[in-house]
Amino acid sequence: MIGRPKIILGAQIRAARALLRWAAVDLVRESGVSLATIQRAEAVDGETAMTLANASAVRRVFEAAGIEFVEENGGGPGARLKKPTKS
């Protein structure tokens, strides 16, 4: 059974960019999602109006860059940097 796709909130996008010190254009370059779409998504705190494809692309590049998204767990959803793995 396939679960519900994980959403990404506007506040999580803003937080992830801040953690990585990425400008919006960095996210555009890495994800292929337009600047206007990123700006609209970041303008809301909650669920964005992004298509599933765009939201997945944004989430994928953030996770590849070391961001871990924290789901609602009583303290609210968020984003954090993953601990580096020891070699």
C-alpha positions as CSV (number, residue, x, y, z in Angstrom):
1,M,0.0,0.0,0.0
2,I,1.3,3.4,-0.9
3,G,1.1,6.0,1.9
4,R,0.1,9.6,1.5
5,P,2.8,11.7,-0.1
6,K,4.7,13.8,2.5
7,I,3.8,17.4,2.2
8,I,6.2,20.3,2.7
9,L,4.9,23.5,4.4
10,G,5.9,27.0,3.4
11,A,7.5,27.6,6.8
12,Q,9.6,24.4,6.3
13,I,10.8,25.7,2.9
14,R,11.9,29.0,4.5
15,A,13.5,27.2,7.4
16,A,15.4,24.8,5.2
17,R,16.7,27.6,3.0
18,A,17.9,29.5,6.1
19,L,19.7,26.4,7.5
20,L,21.5,25.9,4.2
21,R,22.0,29.7,3.7
22,W,20.5,29.3,0.2
23,A,18.9,32.2,-1.6
24,A,15.6,31.4,-3.4
25,V,17.6,31.3,-6.7
26,D,19.7,28.5,-5.2
27,L,16.6,26.5,-4.6
28,V,15.3,27.3,-8.1
29,R,18.6,26.1,-9.6
30,E,18.8,22.9,-7.6
31,S,15.1,21.9,-7.9
32,G,14.0,23.2,-11.3
33,V,11.0,24.8,-9.7
34,S,10.3,28.4,-10.8
35,L,11.1,31.3,-8.6
36,A,7.4,32.5,-8.7
37,T,6.3,29.1,-7.4
38,I,8.9,29.1,-4.6
39,Q,7.9,32.6,-3.6
40,R,4.2,31.7,-3.5
41,A,5.0,28.6,-1.4
42,E,7.1,30.5,1.0
43,A,4.4,33.2,1.5
44,V,2.2,30.8,3.5
45,D,3.1,29.1,6.8
46,G,1.0,26.0,6.2
47,E,0.3,23.7,3.2
48,T,1.4,25.2,-0.1
49,A,-0.5,25.1,-3.4
50,M,2.5,23.5,-5.2
51,T,1.9,20.6,-7.4
52,L,3.0,17.2,-6.0
53,A,5.8,17.1,-8.6
54,N,7.1,20.5,-7.5
55,A,6.8,19.8,-3.8
56,S,8.6,16.5,-4.3
57,A,11.4,18.1,-6.2
58,V,11.9,20.7,-3.5
59,R,11.8,18.2,-0.7
60,R,14.2,15.9,-2.6
61,V,16.9,18.5,-3.1
62,F,16.7,19.7,0.5
63,E,17.0,16.2,1.8
64,A,20.0,15.6,-0.5
65,A,21.6,18.7,0.9
66,G,21.3,17.4,4.5
67,I,17.9,18.7,5.6
68,E,15.7,16.5,7.7
69,F,12.0,17.4,7.9
70,V,10.3,17.0,11.2
71,E,6.7,16.1,11.0
72,E,4.0,17.2,13.4
73,N,4.9,15.6,16.7
74,G,3.3,17.8,19.3
75,G,5.9,20.5,18.9
76,G,4.9,21.4,15.4
77,P,6.5,20.6,12.0
78,G,10.0,21.9,11.3
79,A,13.3,21.4,9.6
80,R,16.8,20.6,10.9
81,L,20.2,19.7,9.6
82,K,21.0,16.0,9.8
83,K,23.9,15.0,12.0
84,P,26.9,14.2,9.8
85,T,27.6,10.4,9.6
86,K,30.9,9.2,10.9
87,S,33.2,7.7,8.2
